[in-house]
C-alpha cells in the first residue's frame, strides 16, 4: 500500500488557470484556491493556507445545529 504524501500539492484549473492547494488534514481532504495564476506566488500562498489549516488558525466551516422553527422565527 502506498504512503500518502505529507504536506500539500498544487493542481491547476485548466479552464481558469488558477492554482489550487490540495492536502489532507485530520482525515479530511481539502482543495483551496490560491487565487493565483502565477505558480511562484501560488506556492507561497499554498504553504500559508496549509499552515493555517494545520495549526487551527483557519477554521473549517461549522454547521449550526439550530431547530428550524427557531431559525425561521429569527428570520421573520
CHARMM internal coordinates of N, CA and C (Angstrom, degrees):
IC EDIT
DIST 1 N 1 CA 1.4453
DIST 1 CA 1 C 1.5293
ANGL 1 N 1 CA 1 C 108.17
DIST 1 C 2 N 1.2964
ANGL 1 CA 1 C 2 N 115.42
DIHE 1 N 1 CA 1 C 2 N 135.34
DIST 2 N 2 CA 1.4571
ANGL 1 C 2 N 2 CA 120.52
DIHE 1 CA 1 C 2 N 2 CA -177.93
DIST 2 CA 2 C 1.5204
ANGL 2 N 2 CA 2 C 110.80
DIHE 1 C 2 N 2 CA 2 C -76.63
DIST 2 C 3 N 1.2917
ANGL 2 CA 2 C 3 N 114.94
DIHE 2 N 2 CA 2 C 3 N 148.79
DIST 3 N 3 CA 1.4596
ANGL 2 C 3 N 3 CA 121.43
DIHE 2 CA 2 C 3 N 3 CA 178.35
DIST 3 CA 3 C 1.5177
ANGL 3 N 3 CA 3 C 109.55
DIHE 2 C 3 N 3 CA 3 C -87.11
DIST 3 C 4 N 1.3183
ANGL 3 CA 3 C 4 N 117.04
DIHE 3 N 3 CA 3 C 4 N 139.79
DIST 4 N 4 CA 1.4648
ANGL 3 C 4 N 4 CA 120.59
DIHE 3 CA 3 C 4 N 4 CA 178.21
DIST 4 CA 4 C 1.5247
ANGL 4 N 4 CA 4 C 109.40
DIHE 3 C 4 N 4 CA 4 C -73.49
DIST 4 C 5 N 1.3213
ANGL 4 CA 4 C 5 N 116.90
DIHE 4 N 4 CA 4 C 5 N 139.82
DIST 5 N 5 CA 1.4638
ANGL 4 C 5 N 5 CA 118.61
DIHE 4 CA 4 C 5 N 5 CA 178.39
DIST 5 CA 5 C 1.5215
ANGL 5 N 5 CA 5 C 111.03
DIHE 4 C 5 N 5 CA 5 C -70.43
DIST 5 C 6 N 1.3016
ANGL 5 CA 5 C 6 N 116.20
DIHE 5 N 5 CA 5 C 6 N 146.81
DIST 6 N 6 CA 1.4584
ANGL 5 C 6 N 6 CA 121.35
DIHE 5 CA 5 C 6 N 6 CA 176.26
DIST 6 CA 6 C 1.5185
ANGL 6 N 6 CA 6 C 109.20
DIHE 5 C 6 N 6 CA 6 C -91.02
DIST 6 C 7 N 1.2952
ANGL 6 CA 6 C 7 N 116.08
DIHE 6 N 6 CA 6 C 7 N 153.13
DIST 7 N 7 CA 1.4647
ANGL 6 C 7 N 7 CA 120.00
DIHE 6 CA 6 C 7 N 7 CA 179.63
DIST 7 CA 7 C 1.5129
ANGL 7 N 7 CA 7 C 110.98
DIHE 6 C 7 N 7 CA 7 C 90.39
DIST 7 C 8 N 1.3066
ANGL 7 CA 7 C 8 N 117.13
DIHE 7 N 7 CA 7 C 8 N -140.55
DIST 8 N 8 CA 1.4486
ANGL 7 C 8 N 8 CA 122.51
DIHE 7 CA 7 C 8 N 8 CA -174.18
DIST 8 CA 8 C 1.5218
ANGL 8 N 8 CA 8 C 110.53
DIHE 7 C 8 N 8 CA 8 C -139.51
DIST 8 C 9 N 1.3195
ANGL 8 CA 8 C 9 N 115.33
DIHE 8 N 8 CA 8 C 9 N 163.51
DIST 9 N 9 CA 1.4548
ANGL 8 C 9 N 9 CA 121.95
DIHE 8 CA 8 C 9 N 9 CA 174.83
DIST 9 CA 9 C 1.5170
ANGL 9 N 9 CA 9 C 108.12
DIHE 8 C 9 N 9 CA 9 C -129.88
DIST 9 C 10 N 1.3068
ANGL 9 CA 9 C 10 N 116.47
DIHE 9 N 9 CA 9 C 10 N 159.93
DIST 10 N 10 CA 1.4612
ANGL 9 C 10 N 10 CA 121.55
DIHE 9 CA 9 C 10 N 10 CA 176.74
DIST 10 CA 10 C 1.5185
ANGL 10 N 10 CA 10 C 109.35
DIHE 9 C 10 N 10 CA 10 C -106.57
DIST 10 C 11 N 1.3228
ANGL 10 CA 10 C 11 N 115.97
DIHE 10 N 10 CA 10 C 11 N 138.97
DIST 11 N 11 CA 1.4565
ANGL 10 C 11 N 11 CA 121.19
DIHE 10 CA 10 C 11 N 11 CA 171.55
DIST 11 CA 11 C 1.5252
ANGL 11 N 11 CA 11 C 106.93
DIHE 10 C 11 N 11 CA 11 C -132.35
DIST 11 C 12 N 1.3241
ANGL 11 CA 11 C 12 N 114.72
DIHE 11 N 11 CA 11 C 12 N 147.17
DIST 12 N 12 CA 1.4588
ANGL 11 C 12 N 12 CA 119.28
DIHE 11 CA 11 C 12 N 12 CA -175.54
DIST 12 CA 12 C 1.5185
ANGL 12 N 12 CA 12 C 110.81
DIHE 11 C 12 N 12 CA 12 C -109.57
DIST 12 C 13 N 1.3102
ANGL 12 CA 12 C 13 N 116.54
DIHE 12 N 12 CA 12 C 13 N 134.82
DIST 13 N 13 CA 1.4548
ANGL 12 C 13 N 13 CA 121.96
DIHE 12 CA 12 C 13 N 13 CA 174.86
DIST 13 CA 13 C 1.5232
ANGL 13 N 13 CA 13 C 107.04
DIHE 12 C 13 N 13 CA 13 C -75.07
DIST 13 C 14 N 1.3241
ANGL 13 CA 13 C 14 N 116.94
DIHE 13 N 13 CA 13 C 14 N 118.84
DIST 14 N 14 CA 1.4661
ANGL 13 C 14 N 14 CA 120.92
DIHE 13 CA 13 C 14 N 14 CA -175.95
DIST 14 CA 14 C 1.5248
ANGL 14 N 14 CA 14 C 112.27
DIHE 13 C 14 N 14 CA 14 C -65.99
DIST 14 C 15 N 1.3140
ANGL 14 CA 14 C 15 N 117.17
DIHE 14 N 14 CA 14 C 15 N -29.07
DIST 15 N 15 CA 1.4579
ANGL 14 C 15 N 15 CA 120.56
DIHE 14 CA 14 C 15 N 15 CA -177.02
DIST 15 CA 15 C 1.5189
ANGL 15 N 15 CA 15 C 112.40
DIHE 14 C 15 N 15 CA 15 C -76.76
DIST 15 C 16 N 1.3459
ANGL 15 CA 15 C 16 N 117.03
DIHE 15 N 15 CA 15 C 16 N -44.56
DIST 16 N 16 CA 1.4637
ANGL 15 C 16 N 16 CA 120.36
DIHE 15 CA 15 C 16 N 16 CA -174.64
DIST 16 CA 16 C 1.5233
ANGL 16 N 16 CA 16 C 113.37
DIHE 15 C 16 N 16 CA 16 C -103.18
DIST 16 C 17 N 1.3306
ANGL 16 CA 16 C 17 N 117.66
DIHE 16 N 16 CA 16 C 17 N -21.99
DIST 17 N 17 CA 1.4523
ANGL 16 C 17 N 17 CA 121.10
DIHE 16 CA 16 C 17 N 17 CA -178.01
DIST 17 CA 17 C 1.5221
ANGL 17 N 17 CA 17 C 113.77
DIHE 16 C 17 N 17 CA 17 C 82.87
DIST 17 C 18 N 1.3316
ANGL 17 CA 17 C 18 N 117.89
DIHE 17 N 17 CA 17 C 18 N 7.53
DIST 18 N 18 CA 1.4602
ANGL 17 C 18 N 18 CA 122.83
DIHE 17 CA 17 C 18 N 18 CA -179.57
DIST 18 CA 18 C 1.5274
ANGL 18 N 18 CA 18 C 108.78
DIHE 17 C 18 N 18 CA 18 C -83.86
DIST 18 C 19 N 1.3368
ANGL 18 CA 18 C 19 N 116.58
DIHE 18 N 18 CA 18 C 19 N 140.22
DIST 19 N 19 CA 1.4586
ANGL 18 C 19 N 19 CA 122.26
DIHE 18 CA 18 C 19 N 19 CA -179.94
DIST 19 CA 19 C 1.5240
ANGL 19 N 19 CA 19 C 110.82
DIHE 18 C 19 N 19 CA 19 C -89.82
DIST 19 C 20 N 1.3406
ANGL 19 CA 19 C 20 N 116.08
DIHE 19 N 19 CA 19 C 20 N 140.90
DIST 20 N 20 CA 1.4523
ANGL 19 C 20 N 20 CA 123.22
DIHE 19 CA 19 C 20 N 20 CA 178.60
DIST 20 CA 20 C 1.5211
ANGL 20 N 20 CA 20 C 109.71
DIHE 19 C 20 N 20 CA 20 C -117.77
DIST 20 C 21 N 1.3282
ANGL 20 CA 20 C 21 N 116.29
DIHE 20 N 20 CA 20 C 21 N 138.77
DIST 21 N 21 CA 1.4641
ANGL 20 C 21 N 21 CA 121.94
DIHE 20 CA 20 C 21 N 21 CA 173.99
DIST 21 CA 21 C 1.5249
ANGL 21 N 21 CA 21 C 107.16
DIHE 20 C 21 N 21 CA 21 C -90.72
DIST 21 C 22 N 1.3407
ANGL 21 CA 21 C 22 N 116.87
DIHE 21 N 21 CA 21 C 22 N 125.14
DIST 22 N 22 CA 1.4587
ANGL 21 C 22 N 22 CA 121.82
DIHE 21 CA 21 C 22 N 22 CA 179.69
DIST 22 CA 22 C 1.5174
ANGL 22 N 22 CA 22 C 108.48
DIHE 21 C 22 N 22 CA 22 C -118.13
DIST 22 C 23 N 1.3470
ANGL 22 CA 22 C 23 N 116.24
DIHE 22 N 22 CA 22 C 23 N 129.31
DIST 23 N 23 CA 1.4595
ANGL 22 C 23 N 23 CA 120.68
DIHE 22 CA 22 C 23 N 23 CA 179.06
DIST 23 CA 23 C 1.5111
ANGL 23 N 23 CA 23 C 109.96
DIHE 22 C 23 N 23 CA 23 C -160.82
DIST 23 C 24 N 1.3308
ANGL 23 CA 23 C 24 N 116.12
DIHE 23 N 23 CA 23 C 24 N 168.68
DIST 24 N 24 CA 1.4540
ANGL 23 C 24 N 24 CA 123.12
DIHE 23 CA 23 C 24 N 24 CA 176.55
DIST 24 CA 24 C 1.5203
ANGL 24 N 24 CA 24 C 108.59
DIHE 23 C 24 N 24 CA 24 C -117.03
DIST 24 C 25 N 1.3481
ANGL 24 CA 24 C 25 N 114.98
DIHE 24 N 24 CA 24 C 25 N 140.95
DIST 25 N 25 CA 1.4579
ANGL 24 C 25 N 25 CA 120.21
DIHE 24 CA 24 C 25 N 25 CA 176.42
DIST 25 CA 25 C 1.5195
ANGL 25 N 25 CA 25 C 107.67
DIHE 24 C 25 N 25 CA 25 C -148.68
DIST 25 C 26 N 1.3165
ANGL 25 CA 25 C 26 N 116.79
DIHE 25 N 25 CA 25 C 26 N 130.93
DIST 26 N 26 CA 1.4665
ANGL 25 C 26 N 26 CA 123.08
DIHE 25 CA 25 C 26 N 26 CA -179.01
DIST 26 CA 26 C 1.5254
ANGL 26 N 26 CA 26 C 112.25
DIHE 25 C 26 N 26 CA 26 C 52.01
DIST 26 C 27 N 1.3205
ANGL 26 CA 26 C 27 N 116.65
DIHE 26 N 26 CA 26 C 27 N 39.60
DIST 27 N 27 CA 1.4580
ANGL 26 C 27 N 27 CA 121.35
DIHE 26 CA 26 C 27 N 27 CA 176.96
DIST 27 CA 27 C 1.5125
ANGL 27 N 27 CA 27 C 115.15
DIHE 26 C 27 N 27 CA 27 C 78.68
DIST 27 C 28 N 1.3169
ANGL 27 CA 27 C 28 N 117.97
DIHE 27 N 27 CA 27 C 28 N 1.87
DIST 28 N 28 CA 1.4633
ANGL 27 C 28 N 28 CA 121.76
DIHE 27 CA 27 C 28 N 28 CA 179.45
DIST 28 CA 28 C 1.5125
ANGL 28 N 28 CA 28 C 109.69
DIHE 27 C 28 N 28 CA 28 C -110.29
DIST 28 C 29 N 1.3245
ANGL 28 CA 28 C 29 N 116.00
DIHE 28 N 28 CA 28 C 29 N 142.66
DIST 29 N 29 CA 1.4532
ANGL 28 C 29 N 29 CA 120.80
DIHE 28 CA 28 C 29 N 29 CA 178.04
DIST 29 CA 29 C 1.5213
ANGL 29 N 29 CA 29 C 109.23
DIHE 28 C 29 N 29 CA 29 C -94.74
DIST 29 C 30 N 1.3272
ANGL 29 CA 29 C 30 N 115.88
DIHE 29 N 29 CA 29 C 30 N 134.80
DIST 30 N 30 CA 1.4555
ANGL 29 C 30 N 30 CA 122.43
DIHE 29 CA 29 C 30 N 30 CA -179.68
DIST 30 CA 30 C 1.5283
ANGL 30 N 30 CA 30 C 109.64
DIHE 29 C 30 N 30 CA 30 C -117.91
DIST 30 C 31 N 1.2979
ANGL 30 CA 30 C 31 N 116.29
DIHE 30 N 30 CA 30 C 31 N 144.07
DIST 31 N 31 CA 1.4554
ANGL 30 C 31 N 31 CA 123.26
DIHE 30 CA 30 C 31 N 31 CA 172.02
DIST 31 CA 31 C 1.5193
ANGL 31 N 31 CA 31 C 105.84
DIHE 30 C 31 N 31 CA 31 C -138.58
DIST 31 C 32 N 1.3214
ANGL 31 CA 31 C 32 N 116.54
DIHE 31 N 31 CA 31 C 32 N 99.37
DIST 32 N 32 CA 1.4587
ANGL 31 C 32 N 32 CA 122.21
DIHE 31 CA 31 C 32 N 32 CA -175.71
DIST 32 CA 32 C 1.5249
ANGL 32 N 32 CA 32 C 110.50
DIHE 31 C 32 N 32 CA 32 C -112.01
DIST 32 C 33 N 1.3056
ANGL 32 CA 32 C 33 N 116.27
DIHE 32 N 32 CA 32 C 33 N 136.12
DIST 33 N 33 CA 1.4541
ANGL 32 C 33 N 33 CA 121.54
DIHE 32 CA 32 C 33 N 33 CA 179.17
DIST 33 CA 33 C 1.5228
ANGL 33 N 33 CA 33 C 110.16
DIHE 32 C 33 N 33 CA 33 C -72.81
DIST 33 C 34 N 1.3305
ANGL 33 CA 33 C 34 N 116.06
DIHE 33 N 33 CA 33 C 34 N 136.41
DIST 34 N 34 CA 1.4577
ANGL 33 C 34 N 34 CA 120.00
DIHE 33 CA 33 C 34 N 34 CA 174.23
DIST 34 CA 34 C 1.5273
ANGL 34 N 34 CA 34 C 110.47
DIHE 33 C 34 N 34 CA 34 C -87.52
DIST 34 C 35 N 1.3164
ANGL 34 CA 34 C 35 N 116.50
DIHE 34 N 34 CA 34 C 35 N -13.62
DIST 35 N 35 CA 1.4729
ANGL 34 C 35 N 35 CA 124.11
DIHE 34 CA 34 C 35 N 35 CA -177.51
DIST 35 CA 35 C 1.5213
ANGL 35 N 35 CA 35 C 111.80
DIHE 34 C 35 N 35 CA 35 C 61.12
DIST 35 C 36 N 1.3194
ANGL 35 CA 35 C 36 N 116.07
DIHE 35 N 35 CA 35 C 36 N 26.48
DIST 36 N 36 CA 1.4657
ANGL 35 C 36 N 36 CA 121.26
DIHE 35 CA 35 C 36 N 36 CA -179.94
DIST 36 CA 36 C 1.5285
ANGL 36 N 36 CA 36 C 109.66
DIHE 35 C 36 N 36 CA 36 C -123.33
DIST 36 C 37 N 1.3331
ANGL 36 CA 36 C 37 N 116.76
DIHE 36 N 36 CA 36 C 37 N 144.69
DIST 37 N 37 CA 1.4532
ANGL 36 C 37 N 37 CA 121.27
DIHE 36 CA 36 C 37 N 37 CA 174.20
DIST 37 CA 37 C 1.5190
ANGL 37 N 37 CA 37 C 111.14
DIHE 36 C 37 N 37 CA 37 C -103.96
DIST 37 C 38 N 1.3217
ANGL 37 CA 37 C 38 N 117.23
DIHE 37 N 37 CA 37 C 38 N -15.01
DIST 38 N 38 CA 1.4618
ANGL 37 C 38 N 38 CA 122.21
DIHE 37 CA 37 C 38 N 38 CA 176.61
DIST 38 CA 38 C 1.5299
ANGL 38 N 38 CA 38 C 108.52
DIHE 37 C 38 N 38 CA 38 C -88.58
DIST 38 C 39 N 1.3355
ANGL 38 CA 38 C 39 N 117.36
DIHE 38 N 38 CA 38 C 39 N 127.14
DIST 39 N 39 CA 1.4557
ANGL 38 C 39 N 39 CA 120.92
DIHE 38 CA 38 C 39 N 39 CA -176.18
DIST 39 CA 39 C 1.5244
ANGL 39 N 39 CA 39 C 112.21
DIHE 38 C 39 N 39 CA 39 C -63.08
DIST 39 C 40 N 1.3087
ANGL 39 CA 39 C 40 N 119.00
DIHE 39 N 39 CA 39 C 40 N -37.61
DIST 40 N 40 CA 1.4611
ANGL 39 C 40 N 40 CA 122.00
DIHE 39 CA 39 C 40 N 40 CA 179.95
DIST 40 CA 40 C 1.5209
ANGL 40 N 40 CA 40 C 112.45
DIHE 39 C 40 N 40 CA 40 C -62.11
DIST 40 C 41 N 1.3132
ANGL 40 CA 40 C 41 N 116.18
DIHE 40 N 40 CA 40 C 41 N -46.11
DIST 41 N 41 CA 1.4663
ANGL 40 C 41 N 41 CA 120.57
DIHE 40 CA 40 C 41 N 41 CA 177.35
DIST 41 CA 41 C 1.5263
ANGL 41 N 41 CA 41 C 110.56
DIHE 40 C 41 N 41 CA 41 C -67.09
DIST 41 C 42 N 1.3350
ANGL 41 CA 41 C 42 N 116.82
DIHE 41 N 41 CA 41 C 42 N -37.82
DIST 42 N 42 CA 1.4660
ANGL 41 C 42 N 42 CA 120.83
DIHE 41 CA 41 C 42 N 42 CA -179.49
DIST 42 CA 42 C 1.5242
ANGL 42 N 42 CA 42 C 111.14
DIHE 41 C 42 N 42 CA 42 C -64.06
DIST 42 C 43 N 1.3225
ANGL 42 CA 42 C 43 N 118.41
DIHE 42 N 42 CA 42 C 43 N -35.00
DIST 43 N 43 CA 1.4659
ANGL 42 C 43 N 43 CA 121.49
DIHE 42 CA 42 C 43 N 43 CA 177.48
DIST 43 CA 43 C 1.5190
ANGL 43 N 43 CA 43 C 111.28
DIHE 42 C 43 N 43 CA 43 C -61.49
DIST 43 C 44 N 1.3134
ANGL 43 CA 43 C 44 N 116.45
DIHE 43 N 43 CA 43 C 44 N -43.01
DIST 44 N 44 CA 1.4605
ANGL 43 C 44 N 44 CA 121.49
DIHE 43 CA 43 C 44 N 44 CA 179.57
DIST 44 CA 44 C 1.5233
ANGL 44 N 44 CA 44 C 111.23
DIHE 43 C 44 N 44 CA 44 C -65.94
DIST 44 C 45 N 1.3299
ANGL 44 CA 44 C 45 N 116.47
DIHE 44 N 44 CA 44 C 45 N -45.74
DIST 45 N 45 CA 1.4577
ANGL 44 C 45 N 45 CA 121.09
DIHE 44 CA 44 C 45 N 45 CA -178.76
DIST 45 CA 45 C 1.5323
ANGL 45 N 45 CA 45 C 110.55
DIHE 44 C 45 N 45 CA 45 C -66.97
DIST 45 C 46 N 1.3356
ANGL 45 CA 45 C 46 N 117.59
DIHE 45 N 45 CA 45 C 46 N -39.47
DIST 46 N 46 CA 1.4654
ANGL 45 C 46 N 46 CA 121.26
DIHE 45 CA 45 C 46 N 46 CA -179.79
DIST 46 CA 46 C 1.5260
ANGL 46 N 46 CA 46 C 110.99
DIHE 45 C 46 N 46 CA 46 C -63.51
DIST 46 C 47 N 1.3172
ANGL 46 CA 46 C 47 N 117.26
DIHE 46 N 46 CA 46 C 47 N -40.12
DIST 47 N 47 CA 1.4633
ANGL 46 C 47 N 47 CA 120.52
DIHE 46 CA 46 C 47 N 47 CA 178.02
DIST 47 CA 47 C 1.5274
ANGL 47 N 47 CA 47 C 110.60
DIHE 46 C 47 N 47 CA 47 C -63.29
DIST 47 C 48 N 1.3265
ANGL 47 CA 47 C 48 N 117.06
DIHE 47 N 47 CA 47 C 48 N -40.03
DIST 48 N 48 CA 1.4631
ANGL 47 C 48 N 48 CA 121.54
DIHE 47 CA 47 C 48 N 48 CA 178.85
DIST 48 CA 48 C 1.5279
ANGL 48 N 48 CA 48 C 111.07
DIHE 47 C 48 N 48 CA 48 C -67.06
DIST 48 C 49 N 1.3329
ANGL 48 CA 48 C 49 N 117.75
DIHE 48 N 48 CA 48 C 49 N -42.69
DIST 49 N 49 CA 1.4652
ANGL 48 C 49 N 49 CA 121.64
DIHE 48 CA 48 C 49 N 49 CA 179.73
DIST 49 CA 49 C 1.5260
ANGL 49 N 49 CA 49 C 109.97
DIHE 48 C 49 N 49 CA 49 C -62.58
DIST 49 C 50 N 1.3275
ANGL 49 CA 49 C 50 N 116.89
DIHE 49 N 49 CA 49 C 50 N -45.76
DIST 50 N 50 CA 1.4674
ANGL 49 C 50 N 50 CA 120.83
DIHE 49 CA 49 C 50 N 50 CA -179.85
DIST 50 CA 50 C 1.5244
ANGL 50 N 50 CA 50 C 110.95
DIHE 49 C 50 N 50 CA 50 C -62.11
DIST 50 C 51 N 1.3202
ANGL 50 CA 50 C 51 N 117.25
DIHE 50 N 50 CA 50 C 51 N -43.08
DIST 51 N 51 CA 1.4664
ANGL 50 C 51 N 51 CA 120.83
DIHE 50 CA 50 C 51 N 51 CA -179.85
DIST 51 CA 51 C 1.5242
ANGL 51 N 51 CA 51 C 111.56
DIHE 50 C 51 N 51 CA 51 C -64.74
DIST 51 C 52 N 1.3362
ANGL 51 CA 51 C 52 N 117.45
DIHE 51 N 51 CA 51 C 52 N -39.68
DIST 52 N 52 CA 1.4641
ANGL 51 C 52 N 52 CA 120.81
DIHE 51 CA 51 C 52 N 52 CA 179.70
DIST 52 CA 52 C 1.5264
ANGL 52 N 52 CA 52 C 111.65
DIHE 51 C 52 N 52 CA 52 C -65.21
DIST 52 C 53 N 1.3225
ANGL 52 CA 52 C 53 N 117.86
DIHE 52 N 52 CA 52 C 53 N -42.13
DIST 53 N 53 CA 1.4659
ANGL 52 C 53 N 53 CA 120.49
DIHE 52 CA 52 C 53 N 53 CA 179.69
DIST 53 CA 53 C 1.5192
ANGL 53 N 53 CA 53 C 110.39
DIHE 52 C 53 N 53 CA 53 C -69.28
DIST 53 C 54 N 1.3343
ANGL 53 CA 53 C 54 N 117.24
DIHE 53 N 53 CA 53 C 54 N -43.36
DIST 54 N 54 CA 1.4686
ANGL 53 C 54 N 54 CA 121.20
DIHE 53 CA 53 C 54 N 54 CA -177.78
DIST 54 CA 54 C 1.5298
ANGL 54 N 54 CA 54 C 112.03
DIHE 53 C 54 N 54 CA 54 C -66.33
DIST 54 C 55 N 1.3323
ANGL 54 CA 54 C 55 N 117.82
DIHE 54 N 54 CA 54 C 55 N -33.76
DIST 55 N 55 CA 1.4630
ANGL 54 C 55 N 55 CA 120.74
DIHE 54 CA 54 C 55 N 55 CA -178.75
DIST 55 CA 55 C 1.5230
ANGL 55 N 55 CA 55 C 112.83
DIHE 54 C 55 N 55 CA 55 C -85.29
DIST 55 C 56 N 1.3219
ANGL 55 CA 55 C 56 N 116.85
DIHE 55 N 55 CA 55 C 56 N -13.57
DIST 56 N 56 CA 1.4555
ANGL 55 C 56 N 56 CA 120.39
DIHE 55 CA 55 C 56 N 56 CA -179.13
DIST 56 CA 56 C 1.5104
ANGL 56 N 56 CA 56 C 113.28
DIHE 55 C 56 N 56 CA 56 C 91.94
DIST 56 C 57 N 1.3224
ANGL 56 CA 56 C 57 N 118.17
DIHE 56 N 56 CA 56 C 57 N 2.14
DIST 57 N 57 CA 1.4605
ANGL 56 C 57 N 57 CA 121.06
DIHE 56 CA 56 C 57 N 57 CA 179.50
DIST 57 CA 57 C 1.5291
ANGL 57 N 57 CA 57 C 111.05
DIHE 56 C 57 N 57 CA 57 C -68.32
DIST 57 C 58 N 1.3177
ANGL 57 CA 57 C 58 N 116.90
DIHE 57 N 57 CA 57 C 58 N -34.44
DIST 58 N 58 CA 1.4580
ANGL 57 C 58 N 58 CA 121.46
DIHE 57 CA 57 C 58 N 58 CA 177.98
DIST 58 CA 58 C 1.5138
ANGL 58 N 58 CA 58 C 107.59
DIHE 57 C 58 N 58 CA 58 C -104.06
DIST 58 C 59 N 1.3144
ANGL 58 CA 58 C 59 N 115.96
DIHE 58 N 58 CA 58 C 59 N 114.06
DIST 59 N 59 CA 1.4653
ANGL 58 C 59 N 59 CA 120.35
DIHE 58 CA 58 C 59 N 59 CA -177.20
DIST 59 CA 59 C 1.5101
ANGL 59 N 59 CA 59 C 110.03
DIHE 58 C 59 N 59 CA 59 C -80.45
DIST 59 C 60 N 1.2959
ANGL 59 CA 59 C 60 N 114.88
DIHE 59 N 59 CA 59 C 60 N 142.74
DIST 60 N 60 CA 1.4546
ANGL 59 C 60 N 60 CA 122.01
DIHE 59 CA 59 C 60 N 60 CA 174.81
DIST 60 CA 60 C 1.5174
ANGL 60 N 60 CA 60 C 106.98
DIHE 59 C 60 N 60 CA 60 C -82.21
DIST 60 C 61 N 1.3187
ANGL 60 CA 60 C 61 N 118.21
DIHE 60 N 60 CA 60 C 61 N 147.74
DIST 61 N 61 CA 1.4557
ANGL 60 C 61 N 61 CA 121.86
DIHE 60 CA 60 C 61 N 61 CA -177.19
DIST 61 CA 61 C 1.5149
ANGL 61 N 61 CA 61 C 113.38
DIHE 60 C 61 N 61 CA 61 C -52.03
DIST 61 C 62 N 1.3077
ANGL 61 CA 61 C 62 N 116.30
DIHE 61 N 61 CA 61 C 62 N 131.40
DIST 62 N 62 CA 1.4582
ANGL 61 C 62 N 62 CA 122.41
DIHE 61 CA 61 C 62 N 62 CA 179.77
DIST 62 CA 62 C 1.5234
ANGL 62 N 62 CA 62 C 108.18
DIHE 61 C 62 N 62 CA 62 C -118.49
DIST 62 C 63 N 1.3270
ANGL 62 CA 62 C 63 N 116.25
DIHE 62 N 62 CA 62 C 63 N 124.55
DIST 63 N 63 CA 1.4616
ANGL 62 C 63 N 63 CA 120.61
DIHE 62 CA 62 C 63 N 63 CA -179.54
DIST 63 CA 63 C 1.5191
ANGL 63 N 63 CA 63 C 110.08
DIHE 62 C 63 N 63 CA 63 C -78.01
DIST 63 C 64 N 1.3108
ANGL 63 CA 63 C 64 N 116.19
DIHE 63 N 63 CA 63 C 64 N 142.71
DIST 64 N 64 CA 1.4616
ANGL 63 C 64 N 64 CA 121.19
DIHE 63 CA 63 C 64 N 64 CA 175.80
DIST 64 CA 64 C 1.5148
ANGL 64 N 64 CA 64 C 108.41
DIHE 63 C 64 N 64 CA 64 C -79.98
DIST 64 C 65 N 1.2976
ANGL 64 CA 64 C 65 N 116.73
DIHE 64 N 64 CA 64 C 65 N 136.24
DIST 65 N 65 CA 1.4618
ANGL 64 C 65 N 65 CA 122.18
DIHE 64 CA 64 C 65 N 65 CA 178.83
DIST 65 CA 65 C 1.5310
ANGL 65 N 65 CA 65 C 108.68
DIHE 64 C 65 N 65 CA 65 C -106.63
DIST 65 C 66 N 1.3025
ANGL 65 CA 65 C 66 N 115.37
DIHE 65 N 65 CA 65 C 66 N 71.60
DIST 66 N 66 CA 1.4575
ANGL 65 C 66 N 66 CA 121.75
DIHE 65 CA 65 C 66 N 66 CA -178.85
DIST 66 CA 66 C 1.5234
ANGL 66 N 66 CA 66 C 108.96
DIHE 65 C 66 N 66 CA 66 C -112.00
DIST 66 C 67 N 1.3356
ANGL 66 CA 66 C 67 N 117.84
DIHE 66 N 66 CA 66 C 67 N 146.91
DIST 67 N 67 CA 1.4690
ANGL 66 C 67 N 67 CA 120.29
DIHE 66 CA 66 C 67 N 67 CA 175.21
DIST 67 CA 67 C 1.5299
ANGL 67 N 67 CA 67 C 109.87
DIHE 66 C 67 N 67 CA 67 C -64.12
DIST 67 C 68 N 1.3256
ANGL 67 CA 67 C 68 N 115.06
DIHE 67 N 67 CA 67 C 68 N 143.70
DIST 68 N 68 CA 1.4527
ANGL 67 C 68 N 68 CA 120.40
DIHE 67 CA 67 C 68 N 68 CA -177.98
DIST 68 CA 68 C 1.5243
ANGL 68 N 68 CA 68 C 111.82
DIHE 67 C 68 N 68 CA 68 C -60.69
DIST 68 C 69 N 1.3122
ANGL 68 CA 68 C 69 N 117.80
DIHE 68 N 68 CA 68 C 69 N -37.58
DIST 69 N 69 CA 1.4716
ANGL 68 C 69 N 69 CA 120.62
DIHE 68 CA 68 C 69 N 69 CA -179.40
DIST 69 CA 69 C 1.5281
ANGL 69 N 69 CA 69 C 111.36
DIHE 68 C 69 N 69 CA 69 C -62.35
DIST 69 C 70 N 1.3197
ANGL 69 CA 69 C 70 N 116.65
DIHE 69 N 69 CA 69 C 70 N -40.90
DIST 70 N 70 CA 1.4615
ANGL 69 C 70 N 70 CA 120.24
DIHE 69 CA 69 C 70 N 70 CA 179.41
DIST 70 CA 70 C 1.5182
ANGL 70 N 70 CA 70 C 111.45
DIHE 69 C 70 N 70 CA 70 C -67.17
DIST 70 C 71 N 1.3338
ANGL 70 CA 70 C 71 N 117.48
DIHE 70 N 70 CA 70 C 71 N -43.12
DIST 71 N 71 CA 1.4576
ANGL 70 C 71 N 71 CA 120.77
DIHE 70 CA 70 C 71 N 71 CA 178.22
DIST 71 CA 71 C 1.5164
ANGL 71 N 71 CA 71 C 111.24
DIHE 70 C 71 N 71 CA 71 C -63.39
DIST 71 C 72 N 1.3328
ANGL 71 CA 71 C 72 N 116.60
DIHE 71 N 71 CA 71 C 72 N -38.81
DIST 72 N 72 CA 1.4574
ANGL 71 C 72 N 72 CA 120.43
DIHE 71 CA 71 C 72 N 72 CA 179.57
DIST 72 CA 72 C 1.5236
ANGL 72 N 72 CA 72 C 110.94
DIHE 71 C 72 N 72 CA 72 C -66.27
DIST 72 C 73 N 1.3331
ANGL 72 CA 72 C 73 N 116.83
DIHE 72 N 72 CA 72 C 73 N -41.47
DIST 73 N 73 CA 1.4637
ANGL 72 C 73 N 73 CA 119.15
DIHE 72 CA 72 C 73 N 73 CA 179.91
DIST 73 CA 73 C 1.5222
ANGL 73 N 73 CA 73 C 111.20
DIHE 72 C 73 N 73 CA 73 C -66.82
DIST 73 C 74 N 1.3218
ANGL 73 CA 73 C 74 N 117.93
DIHE 73 N 73 CA 73 C 74 N -36.36
DIST 74 N 74 CA 1.4732
ANGL 73 C 74 N 74 CA 120.11
DIHE 73 CA 73 C 74 N 74 CA 176.47
DIST 74 CA 74 C 1.5196
ANGL 74 N 74 CA 74 C 110.56
DIHE 73 C 74 N 74 CA 74 C -65.87
DIST 74 C 75 N 1.3256
ANGL 74 CA 74 C 75 N 116.66
DIHE 74 N 74 CA 74 C 75 N -37.28
DIST 75 N 75 CA 1.4494
ANGL 74 C 75 N 75 CA 120.63
DIHE 74 CA 74 C 75 N 75 CA -178.35
DIST 75 CA 75 C 1.5295
ANGL 75 N 75 CA 75 C 110.77
DIHE 74 C 75 N 75 CA 75 C -68.23
DIST 75 C 76 N 1.3442
ANGL 75 CA 75 C 76 N 114.61
DIHE 75 N 75 CA 75 C 76 N -39.33
DIST 76 N 76 CA 1.4710
ANGL 75 C 76 N 76 CA 119.00
DIHE 75 CA 75 C 76 N 76 CA -179.54
DIST 76 CA 76 C 1.5079
ANGL 76 N 76 CA 76 C 110.65
DIHE 75 C 76 N 76 CA 76 C -72.54
END
COOR INIT
IC SEED 1 N 1 CA 1 C
IC BUILD
